[in-house]
């Protein structure tokens, strides 16, 4: 089984797309999953969710559950399925409920500030 560690991400994190800041948070979580790159999860309350449109894409992870996906929509572009969130994660990773993460795409920047 893949080992998953979730911890508070140190400092302040931001996510930007298309020149717009989608959110900043000092309450982000960092997920370490096996040998994958760490993933930063932002509280939805710290993200401008008006820029995120739910898509019909759902993915399943045996270690986390079913993920809902979002496209980022702003004045200049639409980035399809650029973010995901677990609405009902499995109990082992329950702390990511209500959080959203972003794929590392050219048009999406997640960084510590």
Number of C-alpha atoms within 10 A of each C-alpha: 6 10 9 14 13 17 12 13 19 12 11 13 20 20 21 16 23 18 12 13 14 22 19 22 21 17 16 25 24 19 20 17 15 12 9 8 9 14 18 25 27 27 19 17 13 17 19 12 15 10 16 22 16 15 14 10 12 14 12 11 10 9 16 17 15 18 19 19 23 25 18 23 17 16 9 9 11 17 17 16 20 20 23 24 22 23 16 16 19 17 12 11 17 13 13 25 17 16 20 26 24 23 15 12 11 8 15 21 18 21 12 15 11
